[in-house]
């Protein structure tokens, strides 16, 4: 059988809606997930700490707490919401990019981040590693200070600007 040249346009894109919590806390949506929100240009973000679920609702870009939805490419198959601060404040771990299924509840796109999700990208080999504990103040959590070597060779917590 002769070789057939691969074209990116030939590859089917995911039809099931999903969201990705990216390494720095941004939220990625595929086209199917954004379609559930009406292909909006802006969203509001919600968080239910008790059930560890993120809610996303469509809104007008002029709304005070609106987050812009930006396309990641010209193809219009994936989009990103700059939500790093939202993820940090709510203790949503973004140490590894994870993909989650989404569902529409009334007019809210809901991402359940209480489970492990599917590790994606170059970190997929870490699939079976335990997830860190959620929440501010957890051991080695979001606000832990890194260990740094001192001039005398000892290691101590970095005092930095928080001193």
N, C-alpha and C positions, 0 to 999 in steps of 0.2 A: 504494500500500500504506500503511495507517495506521501511525503510530508505535506501538511496543510499549515499555512502560516496562521499563527494565532493573532486574533484581533481583539483588543479589549472590548470592543463593541459586541463581540460574540458571547462574551461571558455574561451569564444571567446574574442579576443582582438579587439580593435577598428580598423576598416578598413579605416575609413576616416582619412585623415591626420590632425593633429592639433599640436599646440605648446602651451607650458605653460610658462608664466613668473613667475618664482618661487619667494618665499618671499624675497630672498636676491638678486634678479636680474638675476640669472642664467636662461638660456633658456632651457627648456625641449622639446624634440621632440619625438613623437611616431614613431614606425618603418615605418609606411606609409609615414610620412613626410620625414624621412631620405631617404627612397627609391626614393622619388622625386628628391633628390639631388645626386642620384647614390650611396648611401651608402658610402659616402666619410668619410675619417678619420679626415678631417680638413675643416674649413670653414672660410670665411671672412664675417664680419658683416658690414652692411650699415644702415644708418638711414636717413629718409626723415622727417625733423622736420615740414615741412609745412603740410604734410598729416598724420603725426604720424604713419609711417609705418616702420617696421624693414625689411631689406632685408638680406637674407642669401644666399651666393653662395659657391659652392664647390671649393676647392683649394688644392694644394699640401701642405702637412704639413711643407715644408721647406720655404714657403712664409713668409715674414717678419711679417705680422700682422695676421697670421693664428691662429685660435682658434681650439684646439683639440675637437673632438666629442668623448665623453666617454660613454660607455654603463653603465646603472645604475644597471644592473643585468646580470647574465649569460644567461638568456632567450633571450636577444636581442630584447626586445619589447619596451624599452624606453632608451633614450639617453639624455645626458646633455652637454651643452656648458657653460663653466665658463665665464659668461658675466656680472658679478656684476659691474665692473668698467664701461663697455659700457653702462649699464642701468643707472647708476648714472650720468655719464657725459651727457647723452642725456635726462635726466629728466623723464625716464620711471619709473613709480611708481611700486614698488614691495612690497608694504605694505601687500598685500594679494595675494596669488597665484591665478592666473587667466588663464583660458584656452581660446585660440583663434583658430578659423579656419584659415587655411593657403591656399594660392593659388600660383601656379607657374606662373610667368610673365617672359617670355623668359627663361632664365636659373637661375632665382632668386626665391627663396622661400620667399614669402611676408607675413608678419604678420601685420595686421592692428590693432594697439593698441589704436586707437582713440575711440573705443567703450568700453562698460563696460566689455566685455568678460564674461566668466562664472566662478564664484568663486568656487574653489574646495577645498577639504580637510576639515579640522576642522573649516574653516572660512565660509563655505557655508551658515550658518545662517545669515551672513552679506550681503547677495545678494542684498538687496534693499537699502543699505547705499550709499550715493552719493560718487562718485569717487573724490579724491583730484585733484586739478588743476595741470596740467602738467607744467613742466618747472622750470628752476633754478630761484630762487628768489620769487617763489609763497609763499604766507603765509603758514607757517608751512610746507614748502617744504623740499626737501632733505637736504639743508644746514642750516636749522634752528637750533638754539642751544636749548637744552632742558632746561626746568625750573628745578632748583634744590633748595632744602631748604638750607638756610644759618644757621650759628651757632646761630643767634639771632631769628630764627624761621620764618623769612621773606623768600619769594621765589623770586629768581632772575634768569636772564638768565645766564647759565654756560659760563664763559669766557674761560675756558680751555686753551689749547695751542694757540688758535686763538686770545685771549685777546684783 
